[in-house]
């Protein structure tokens, strides 16, 4: 039986039905990793021995009826900015290359309680700062659809691992689009939940007011199932929200009749290539034909989102990353004479260029004389952006938008094309960062391909705590189109039936 083409829920059902053992599921993942990992470079570290041992433990709990959930025994990959007890957690940075946490992130613990088997930690942009997964200390990750292109970022390792069929699903984190943008580039489904839905305990912070953990998977059902598993109130996270409506799989209903969907004119104007616009508007037409009401409107304030985001995120990053100084843990320079020199050399040698750029920007906007002019103004802009979304959601159930612009002549940029121009890379986040500034949920689903065969993703944005509406609309689109978007690594029978 070819297991690599199965979704997480499909694999979980086979494990519960005793058609497949947990060990076989784990071994199938490592067999695929052995085939493709040298090309794709999705992982920073693999824990094969520990995963096989865990597989035996989970199998016993399934056999005796203790574990009956949909993810029991299903392998998962974890982005390398989430702490995992006893396993190196690096944030793809030299400065944490030897850091081994003594605890696990709450989201990881929730998966393990459900019987998931962690097989490795995925590559990412260093400290989640980047949109291409090229700023990693461990080398760039490549897009499984075309190895000359980036997978997006910063959760590019997690998304590439799912697209290359190395794992059925993975966890990523989203500070300004880091789940949705690479999901779009890799042709998979990824959701950034409402801020506070998933505990940030154990997530190494980039921008604390923006970061949120979420799943990436091959279909909407998997994403709903995983989010339902990891969502929880956590007293260890002061931003964690106590919710009673986290039964997200109940929203997997093929019905959008009466749903009001707004399309912001600002998102479909200058800067969006026709090859991205066309499949997204065609997807909107599919939902319209199914009974949804589609209407264009002016969202406004879009042009202010990027400067506001990078001021706030960089300010928070400069504060959060000040703890990495070579004193308590992580990398320490070998050659120094006194304390301040040790600080300087450790941080100069330990951080990459993009991280240094954002630390310096953040330190500048927080400095005396500039705090009011930049940081406070950015916070006010953030409040105005949230107000604009509130006005939109008073009228619409959700907003339909692109997940990422295009870098002509393709959607995902070529490797190396963005690093030479950081501003261009920052502008690649134009359709996603407003969601983080406003703390909203957003899901990316694949809707087509460009002329080069690279995926195009559509983003659905909901009001706070309205993930169920997003899942319902995304699931309906998936049911109506019945398209199976697969990368070049999918040689399964199902892939051969893909609709053009």
Order of alpha helices (4+ residues) and beta strands (2+ residues): alpha-alpha-beta-alpha-beta-alpha-beta-beta-beta-alpha-beta-alpha-beta-beta-alpha-beta-alpha-beta-alpha-alpha-alpha-alpha-beta-alpha-alpha-beta-beta-alpha-alpha
